[in-house]
Amino acid sequence: MTPLIIGGFEIEPGERRLIELPIAKLYTDIDVNLPIHVIRGRRDGPTVFVSAAIHGDELNGIEIIRRLLKGDYRGFRGTLIAVPMVNVYGVLAQTRYMPDRRDLNRAFPGSRKGSLAGRLADLFTREIVAQSDYGIDLHTGAIHRSNLPQIRGNMDDEVTRELGQVFGAPVLLNSDLRDGSLRQVADEMGVKMLLYEAGEALRFDEICIRAGLRGVENVLRHLGMFGSRRKPRKMPQPVLARDSGWVRATGSGLVIHHRQLGDSVEAGERLAEITSPSTAETVDVMAPRAGIIIGKQQIPLVQDGEAMYHIAYFRRMETATERVEAFQTDFQSELEAEDDV
C-alpha cells in the first residue's frame, strides 16, 4: 500500500490515529489544532475524506462524523480521513466565518503566506485533499435558514452522479463550482466530491443527521471499503434537479408562512404573506414555477428583497414529490417507532 503521511505522521495499514495538526495561536497564546481522524484498513482501497464545519456554525456534520467514527471497521479497506471541525475558530465563536471575517469556503486552495483563512485552506488542501480520491463535505443552511437534505455536485460527471444517487438524500441538485470553494479545488485535483446540505446552522436535526450518516456509509460501502459483509441501508431513490432559484420577499414586515420545507408548490401558489406590524396591509409571496421547497427562511421577520424560499425545479414533478414524501415518511416513522419503545 502507498505510504500515507499527514502532518509528518505516517499512518500504517491497519492503524487508527487521531492527528492534531497545528493551525495557529489565538492572541491569548493558546494553540489551535485541526483534529484529523484517520482509519486505515489493512487492505488496499480508495482514500475518502469526510469534512464538517468549514462554516463554524454548521453543526450537524460534526455529529454525523462522531457517529461515523463509532462504527465497526473490522475488515475495512482503504482509508477514511474524517475532519469533524475544519473551522475550529468558527465553532468556538459559533460563527460561520474565520477570525479574519473571511469565508473559509471561498479561500481555497489557499496560501502558506496568506490570511488566516488562506493558510488553513492551504493546509487542508495539501494534507487532506491532495491525498484523497473522493470527498464528502457536510453543511447546513445558514443562520435562520434550513435546508431539506440534498446532495450538490457536478451531476454531469457520471461518477459524481452515481455517488450522489448512492448517498440517498431525496434531492440531487446540479450545482456549479464556486470560485475559492473546497469543491472547486477538489475538482481541479481530480477528487470526486459530494456536498451534503441539511438542516439549519447552530441546530441539531436528528433526521438530517441520520440521513447524512446513512448516506456517508452508503458511499463507503459502494466504494468497496466495508467489503461485502455489511448490507446496504435502504434509502428512497433520489431525484435530480438541474435548476433551482430563490424566491425573494416582496416587502418588509412580519411573515406568515403558508408552505414549509419539503412542500411541493404550483406556479402562482401563495407561499407566504408579509404583513405590516403597524397597519393591516399585506403583500403575498408567490411561487414563480412548480417545484419543491428545498431551503427556507426560519424567522418571521423579513426585509424587502430578502431570500425566503429556495425552490428546486424538476422535469417530473410527480416523481419528485413522491420521492421527497417517501424520504420524510421513512425517517419520521423511524423516529416515532423509537419513541414508542
C-alpha positions in Angstrom: 0.0 0.0 0.0 1.1 3.6 -0.7 2.5 5.3 2.4 0.1 7.8 4.0 1.8 10.7 5.7 -0.3 13.5 7.3 1.4 16.3 9.1 4.6 14.4 9.2 3.0 11.3 10.8 2.9 8.1 8.9 -0.2 6.0 9.3 0.4 2.3 8.8 -2.1 -0.2 7.2 -4.5 -1.4 9.9 -3.8 1.7 12.1 -6.3 4.1 13.5 -5.0 7.5 14.7 -6.0 11.0 15.8 -3.7 13.7 14.5 -3.8 17.2 15.8 -2.3 19.5 13.1 -1.2 22.9 14.4 -3.0 25.8 12.7 -2.0 28.9 14.6 -2.2 30.5 18.0 -5.0 32.6 19.5 -4.0 36.0 20.6 -4.3 34.6 24.2 -1.3 32.4 23.3 -3.4 29.2 23.2 -2.6 26.8 20.3 -5.4 25.8 17.9 -5.1 22.5 16.2 -7.0 20.8 13.3 -8.3 17.4 14.5 -8.0 14.7 11.9 -9.2 11.1 12.5 -7.6 8.5 10.2 -8.8 4.9 9.8 -6.6 2.8 7.5 -7.6 -0.7 6.5 -5.1 -3.5 6.1 -6.2 -4.0 2.6 -5.8 -1.5 -0.3 -8.7 0.7 -1.4 -9.7 4.3 -2.1 -9.0 7.2 0.2 -12.1 9.2 1.2 -12.2 12.4 3.3 -15.3 13.5 5.1 -15.3 17.0 6.5 -17.6 19.2 8.5 -17.9 22.7 9.9 -16.0 24.5 7.2 -18.6 27.1 8.3 -18.2 27.1 12.1 -21.9 27.4 12.9 -22.9 24.4 10.8 -23.0 21.6 13.5 -25.0 18.7 12.0 -21.8 17.4 10.3 -19.8 17.3 13.5 -22.4 14.9 14.9 -22.5 12.8 11.7 -18.8 12.3 11.9 -18.9 11.5 15.6 -21.3 8.7 14.9 -19.4 7.6 11.8 -16.3 7.1 13.9 -18.2 4.8 16.3 -18.8 2.3 13.5 -17.3 -1.2 13.1 -14.2 -1.0 10.9 -13.1 -4.6 11.1 -12.1 -5.8 7.6 -12.1 -2.2 6.3 -10.4 -1.5 3.0 -8.7 1.8 2.0 -8.5 4.9 4.1 -11.1 7.2 5.8 -9.9 10.7 6.7 -12.5 12.4 8.9 -12.2 16.0 9.9 -15.2 17.0 12.2 -14.2 20.6 12.7 -12.3 22.3 9.8 -13.1 25.8 11.0 -12.3 25.3 14.7 -12.3 29.1 15.3 -15.8 29.4 14.0 -17.1 26.5 16.2 -15.6 28.2 19.2 -17.2 31.5 18.4 -20.5 30.0 17.0 -20.0 31.8 13.7 -19.8 31.0 10.1 -16.5 32.8 9.5 -12.9 32.8 10.4 -11.5 35.4 12.8 -10.3 37.5 9.8 -14.0 37.6 8.8 -13.3 35.5 5.7 -15.5 32.7 4.5 -13.1 29.7 4.6 -15.1 28.0 1.7 -14.1 30.9 -0.6 -10.4 30.8 0.4 -9.2 27.5 -1.4 -6.7 26.5 -2.4 -5.2 29.0 0.0 -1.6 30.1 0.6 1.0 29.4 3.2 1.7 33.1 3.4 -1.9 34.4 3.0 -4.6 35.3 5.5 -5.5 33.0 8.3 -8.3 31.6 6.2 -5.9 31.2 3.3 -3.4 29.4 5.5 -5.9 26.9 6.8 -7.3 26.3 3.3 -3.8 25.6 2.1 -3.1 23.2 5.0 -6.3 21.3 4.3 -5.6 21.2 0.6 -2.1 19.8 1.0 -2.7 17.4 3.8 -6.2 16.1 3.1 -7.5 16.8 -0.4 -4.3 16.1 -2.3 -4.1 12.6 -0.7 -7.8 11.6 -1.4 -9.7 10.0 -4.2 -13.1 11.1 -3.1 -14.6 13.7 -0.6 -17.8 14.4 1.2 -18.3 17.8 2.7 -21.1 18.2 5.2 -23.1 21.5 5.5 -26.3 23.0 6.8 -28.2 26.1 5.9 -27.0 29.4 7.1 -28.2 31.1 10.3 -32.1 31.2 10.4 -32.3 29.2 7.2 -33.0 25.4 6.9 -32.3 23.1 4.1 -34.0 19.9 3.1 -31.4 17.1 2.9 -29.9 17.3 -0.5 -26.7 16.4 -2.4 -25.0 19.1 -4.5 -22.3 18.4 -7.1 -21.4 18.2 -10.7 -24.2 15.9 -11.9 -22.9 16.0 -15.4 -20.0 13.8 -14.1 -21.1 10.2 -14.2 -19.1 9.1 -11.2 -20.3 12.0 -9.0 -23.9 11.5 -10.1 -23.6 7.8 -9.2 -22.2 8.6 -5.8 -24.9 11.1 -5.2 -27.6 8.6 -6.0 -26.0 6.0 -3.7 -25.9 8.6 -0.9 -29.7 8.6 -0.8 -30.7 12.2 0.0 -34.1 12.9 -1.6 -32.8 15.6 -3.9 -29.7 15.8 -6.1 -29.0 19.3 -7.2 -26.7 20.1 -10.1 -24.5 22.9 -8.8 -21.9 25.0 -10.5 -18.5 25.3 -8.9 -17.8 28.5 -6.9 -14.5 30.3 -7.0 -12.4 29.5 -3.9 -14.6 26.7 -2.7 -13.3 23.3 -1.4 -15.3 21.6 -4.2 -13.6 23.7 -6.8 -10.1 22.8 -5.7 -11.0 19.2 -5.3 -12.3 19.2 -8.9 -9.1 20.7 -10.1 -7.1 17.9 -8.3 -9.3 15.2 -9.8 -11.0 14.4 -6.5 -14.7 13.4 -6.9 -16.7 15.2 -4.3 -20.2 15.5 -2.9 -21.6 18.3 -0.8 -24.4 17.4 1.7 -26.7 20.2 2.8 -29.2 19.5 5.5 -30.7 21.4 8.4 -30.0 24.8 10.0 -26.9 26.5 11.5 -26.4 26.2 15.3 -29.1 23.4 15.5 -29.0 19.6 15.6 -31.7 18.0 13.4 -32.0 14.3 14.1 -33.4 13.3 10.7 -30.7 15.3 8.9 -28.0 13.7 11.0 -29.3 10.2 10.4 -29.7 10.7 6.7 -26.2 12.1 6.5 -24.7 9.2 8.4 -26.5 6.6 6.4 -25.5 8.4 3.2 -21.8 8.6 4.0 -21.8 4.9 5.0 -23.6 4.0 1.7 -20.9 5.8 -0.3 -18.1 4.0 1.6 -19.9 0.7 1.1 -20.4 1.4 -2.6 -16.7 2.1 -3.0 -16.0 -1.4 -1.5 -14.5 -0.1 1.7 -16.7 -2.1 4.0 -16.5 -5.2 1.9 -19.5 -7.4 1.3 -20.3 -8.3 5.0 -22.3 -5.1 5.6 -25.7 -4.9 4.0 -26.7 -1.6 2.3 -29.1 0.7 4.2 -32.3 1.3 2.2 -32.8 4.9 1.1 -35.5 6.4 -1.2 -34.2 6.8 -4.7 -33.2 10.5 -5.1 -34.5 12.8 -7.9 -32.3 15.1 -9.9 -32.9 18.9 -10.2 -30.8 20.7 -12.7 -32.2 24.1 -11.8 -33.3 26.0 -8.7 -33.8 29.5 -7.6 -34.6 31.7 -4.6 -38.0 33.5 -4.2 -37.4 36.9 -2.6 -39.6 39.0 -0.3 -42.0 41.4 -2.0 -42.0 43.7 1.0 -40.7 44.2 4.6 -42.5 43.1 7.7 -43.7 40.0 9.6 -44.1 36.7 7.8 -47.0 34.2 7.9 -45.7 31.1 6.1 -48.2 29.0 4.2 -45.7 26.5 2.7 -43.0 24.6 4.5 -39.7 22.9 3.8 -40.2 19.9 1.5 -43.6 21.0 0.2 -44.4 20.8 -3.4 -45.8 24.1 -4.9 -47.5 25.1 -8.1 -46.8 28.1 -10.2 -48.6 31.1 -8.9 -49.3 29.5 -5.5 -49.1 31.7 -2.4 -46.1 30.8 -0.3 -46.4 33.4 2.4 -48.0 36.7 3.5 -45.8 39.6 4.6 -47.8 41.9 7.0 -47.0 45.3 8.3 -46.6 45.4 12.1 -48.4 48.8 12.3 -51.1 48.6 9.6 -53.4 46.0 8.2 -51.6 45.9 4.8 -50.3 42.6 3.5 -48.4 41.5 0.4 -48.2 38.0 -1.0 -45.1 36.0 -1.9 -45.9 33.7 -4.9 -44.2 30.7 -6.4 -42.9 31.6 -9.9 -42.8 27.9 -11.1 -43.8 24.5 -9.9 -41.2 22.9 -7.7 -40.2 21.7 -4.3 -39.0 23.9 -1.4 -35.5 22.7 -0.5 -34.5 25.8 1.5 -36.5 28.2 3.7 -36.1 31.2 5.9 -36.9 30.2 9.5 -37.7 33.5 11.3 -40.9 35.6 10.8 -39.1 38.8 10.0 -38.1 39.9 6.5 -36.7 42.8 4.6 -37.8 43.6 1.0 -35.8 41.6 -1.4 -34.5 39.1 1.2 -34.3 35.4 0.1 -37.2 33.4 1.6 -37.7 30.1 -0.3 -35.2 28.1 -2.3 -37.2 26.1 -4.8 -35.8 23.2 -6.9 -37.3 22.5 -10.3 -37.8 19.1 -11.8 -38.8 17.6 -15.1 -41.1 15.1 -13.5 -42.8 16.9 -10.5 -45.0 13.9 -9.6 -41.9 11.6 -9.2 -40.0 14.3 -7.2 -42.9 14.8 -4.9 -43.2 11.1 -4.2 -39.5 10.7 -3.5 -39.4 13.6 -1.1 -42.5 12.4 0.7 -41.1 8.9 1.0 -37.9 10.2 2.5 -39.7 12.3 5.1 -42.1 9.4 5.9 -39.4 6.8 6.3 -37.3 8.8 8.7 -40.2 10.2 10.7 -41.6 6.7 11.1 -38.2 5.5 12.3 -38.1 8.2 15.0 -41.7 7.6 16.1 -41.0 3.9 16.4 -38.1 4.5 18.7 -40.2 6.9 20.8 -42.8 4.1 21.3 -40.2 1.7 22.6 
